[in-house]
């Protein structure tokens, strides 16, 4: 499965989250580290859902960029 990951740069770190998996987050010192950690977090999140007998959310989020003239 392919889940969309959002990475946001903060003042001192990078945060990552998965819109289709509420509560699945990670923080790293770089965007690359945040991406690596969120991949691990996704796998653990899915394992936990399975162990609790819950359904695994199907990925459905997408993203696009729009250009604006400011």
Order of alpha helices (4+ residues) and beta strands (2+ residues): beta-beta-beta-alpha
